[in-house]
Amino acid sequence: MNRRYEALLVKEMIERLESEFEKEGAKVEQVQKMDKRHFSYDAGPLDAGYYVNFILNADPGLIVRLRTKFKLDPDVYRQHYQRLEENKEKTPKKVAKSK
């Protein structure tokens, strides 16, 4: 069962990441380029990075594989995945008729 996720990655090579997501089986819905920003805390030699937000549909097991894969990628400094609510079309509420 596929679920909807949001992946926030610090990365300069957006096209390569998008193709990596798709090659692993995720469907990329949206890519938001968020410019370079300072990290909230320094955890190494870098104090800032280029943030890119991907909205994607993927199997939960795929998120584990992607996290492991990008952890080994020297170009990805930080990454965060968050499960999003499903995209359901809003249906009007049924109202009981008064007598």
Contacts in CASP RR format, 6 or more apart in sequence:
PFRMAT RR
TARGET T0000
AUTHOR 0000-0000-0000
METHOD contacts of the structure
MODEL  1
MNRRYEALLVKEMIERLESEFEKEGAKVEQVQKMDKRHFSYDAGPLDAGY
YVNFILNADPGLIVRLRTKFKLDPDVYRQHYQRLEENKEKTPKKVAKSK
1 59 0 8 1.000
2 27 0 8 1.000
2 57 0 8 1.000
2 58 0 8 1.000
2 59 0 8 1.000
3 57 0 8 1.000
3 58 0 8 1.000
3 59 0 8 1.000
3 60 0 8 1.000
3 83 0 8 1.000
3 86 0 8 1.000
4 55 0 8 1.000
4 56 0 8 1.000
4 57 0 8 1.000
4 83 0 8 1.000
4 84 0 8 1.000
4 85 0 8 1.000
4 86 0 8 1.000
4 87 0 8 1.000
5 55 0 8 1.000
5 56 0 8 1.000
5 57 0 8 1.000
5 58 0 8 1.000
5 63 0 8 1.000
5 81 0 8 1.000
5 82 0 8 1.000
5 83 0 8 1.000
5 84 0 8 1.000
6 53 0 8 1.000
6 54 0 8 1.000
6 55 0 8 1.000
6 56 0 8 1.000
6 81 0 8 1.000
6 82 0 8 1.000
6 83 0 8 1.000
6 84 0 8 1.000
7 21 0 8 1.000
7 53 0 8 1.000
7 54 0 8 1.000
7 55 0 8 1.000
7 56 0 8 1.000
7 66 0 8 1.000
7 79 0 8 1.000
7 80 0 8 1.000
7 81 0 8 1.000
7 82 0 8 1.000
8 51 0 8 1.000
8 52 0 8 1.000
8 53 0 8 1.000
8 54 0 8 1.000
8 79 0 8 1.000
8 80 0 8 1.000
8 81 0 8 1.000
8 82 0 8 1.000
9 17 0 8 1.000
9 51 0 8 1.000
9 52 0 8 1.000
9 53 0 8 1.000
9 54 0 8 1.000
9 70 0 8 1.000
9 76 0 8 1.000
9 78 0 8 1.000
9 79 0 8 1.000
9 80 0 8 1.000
10 49 0 8 1.000
10 50 0 8 1.000
10 51 0 8 1.000
10 52 0 8 1.000
10 76 0 8 1.000
10 77 0 8 1.000
10 78 0 8 1.000
10 79 0 8 1.000
11 17 0 8 1.000
11 50 0 8 1.000
11 52 0 8 1.000
11 75 0 8 1.000
11 76 0 8 1.000
11 77 0 8 1.000
12 50 0 8 1.000
12 75 0 8 1.000
13 75 0 8 1.000
14 31 0 8 1.000
14 33 0 8 1.000
14 52 0 8 1.000
17 52 0 8 1.000
17 54 0 8 1.000
17 70 0 8 1.000
17 76 0 8 1.000
18 28 0 8 1.000
18 31 0 8 1.000
18 54 0 8 1.000
20 66 0 8 1.000
20 69 0 8 1.000
20 70 0 8 1.000
21 28 0 8 1.000
21 54 0 8 1.000
21 56 0 8 1.000
21 58 0 8 1.000
21 66 0 8 1.000
22 28 0 8 1.000
24 58 0 8 1.000
24 62 0 8 1.000
24 65 0 8 1.000
24 66 0 8 1.000
24 69 0 8 1.000
25 58 0 8 1.000
25 59 0 8 1.000
25 62 0 8 1.000
26 56 0 8 1.000
26 57 0 8 1.000
26 58 0 8 1.000
26 62 0 8 1.000
26 66 0 8 1.000
27 56 0 8 1.000
27 57 0 8 1.000
27 58 0 8 1.000
28 54 0 8 1.000
28 55 0 8 1.000
28 56 0 8 1.000
29 55 0 8 1.000
29 56 0 8 1.000
29 57 0 8 1.000
30 53 0 8 1.000
30 54 0 8 1.000
30 55 0 8 1.000
31 52 0 8 1.000
31 53 0 8 1.000
31 54 0 8 1.000
31 55 0 8 1.000
32 52 0 8 1.000
32 53 0 8 1.000
32 54 0 8 1.000
32 55 0 8 1.000
33 52 0 8 1.000
34 50 0 8 1.000
34 51 0 8 1.000
34 52 0 8 1.000
34 53 0 8 1.000
35 50 0 8 1.000
35 51 0 8 1.000
36 48 0 8 1.000
36 49 0 8 1.000
36 50 0 8 1.000
36 51 0 8 1.000
37 48 0 8 1.000
37 49 0 8 1.000
37 51 0 8 1.000
38 47 0 8 1.000
38 48 0 8 1.000
38 49 0 8 1.000
39 46 0 8 1.000
39 47 0 8 1.000
39 48 0 8 1.000
39 49 0 8 1.000
39 78 0 8 1.000
46 77 0 8 1.000
49 77 0 8 1.000
55 84 0 8 1.000
58 66 0 8 1.000
63 81 0 8 1.000
66 81 0 8 1.000
67 79 0 8 1.000
67 81 0 8 1.000
70 76 0 8 1.000
70 79 0 8 1.000
71 79 0 8 1.000
END
